[in-house]
Amino acid sequence: AQSVTQLDSQVPVFEEAPVELRCNYSSSVSVYLFWYVQYPNQGLQLLLKYLSGSTLVESINGFEAEFNKSQTSFHLRKPSVHISDTAEYFCAVSERMDSSYKLIFGSGTRLLVRP
Amino acid sequence: KAGVTQTPRYLIKTRGQQVTLSCSPISGHRSVSWYQQTPGQGLQFLFEYFSETQRNKGNFPGRFSGRQFSNSRSEMNVSTLELGDSALYLCASQIGTTPSGEQFFGPGTRLTVL
């Protein structure tokens, strides 16, 4: 079974500073990788995903993630964070189960942006 | 286009009771998955339904069950509630069943078991 590791449970950062949220996965086969964001009292929203092709994927709100096969990593970065980026971020990998797929999530990283 | 809706949003039950949670997927989405989110265990897959059939089930006891109706709406049921069942239950819908497909999540139902 696949697994996803997010080593940092919380990342405090000042507004306008850069941030990196780390994610490592266990699979050695082709993977589909996702970053989801969860704001307080809300469900999860897809931030970005890696399916194939370019190893650098970007979201519409300034986040980007780089797929690194040799290091089995999919770290999320943003060059300058805003207060509104305060949320919990989950890295996930798609795993095949019989006739369909399920998402395997990491434990989450709480990004806390301070003014 | 309306998003995934879940009812109720909050629920308080006592041990031993049973509960039913409802999920209405995005129109046209035929796959519905359920996840349990707790501070200790994080997000864990419960089960997935597609065209009224349960296709996959996570590692949860038989007290957790679900079903899907012909309009793709889904319900999950938890019988003989335990304190450890307190969690946020998230429903996600997807058009099909590809590994690259985006799952759209509802706001969740927060269940508190006293």
Contacts between the chains, C-beta under 8 A, distances in Angstrom:
chain1	res1	chain2	res2	distance
A	32	B	99	5.0
A	32	B	100	5.0
A	36	B	105	7.7
A	41	B	107	7.3
A	42	B	107	5.6
A	42	B	108	7.9
A	43	B	4	7.3
A	43	B	90	5.7
A	43	B	92	8.0
A	43	B	105	3.6
A	43	B	106	5.1
A	43	B	107	4.7
A	43	B	108	5.4
A	44	B	90	6.9
A	44	B	92	7.7
A	44	B	105	4.3
A	45	B	105	7.1
A	46	B	102	5.2
A	46	B	103	7.6
A	46	B	104	7.8
A	49	B	100	7.3
A	49	B	102	7.1
A	51	B	100	4.7
A	90	B	43	6.6
A	94	B	99	4.1
A	94	B	100	7.1
A	96	B	99	6.7
A	97	B	48	7.8
A	97	B	55	7.9
A	97	B	56	4.4
A	98	B	55	6.6
A	98	B	56	5.8
A	99	B	55	5.5
A	99	B	56	7.7
A	99	B	97	7.4
A	100	B	31	7.3
A	100	B	48	5.9
A	100	B	50	6.6
A	100	B	55	4.9
A	100	B	56	5.8
A	100	B	97	4.4
A	101	B	97	6.7
A	101	B	98	7.4
A	101	B	99	4.3
A	102	B	33	6.8
A	102	B	45	4.5
A	102	B	48	6.5
A	102	B	56	6.2
A	102	B	58	7.4
A	103	B	33	7.8
A	103	B	35	7.9
A	103	B	43	7.9
A	103	B	45	7.0
A	103	B	103	6.5
A	104	B	45	7.6
A	105	B	35	8.0
A	105	B	42	6.1
A	105	B	43	4.0
A	106	B	42	7.5
A	107	B	42	4.7
A	108	B	42	6.3
A	108	B	43	7.7
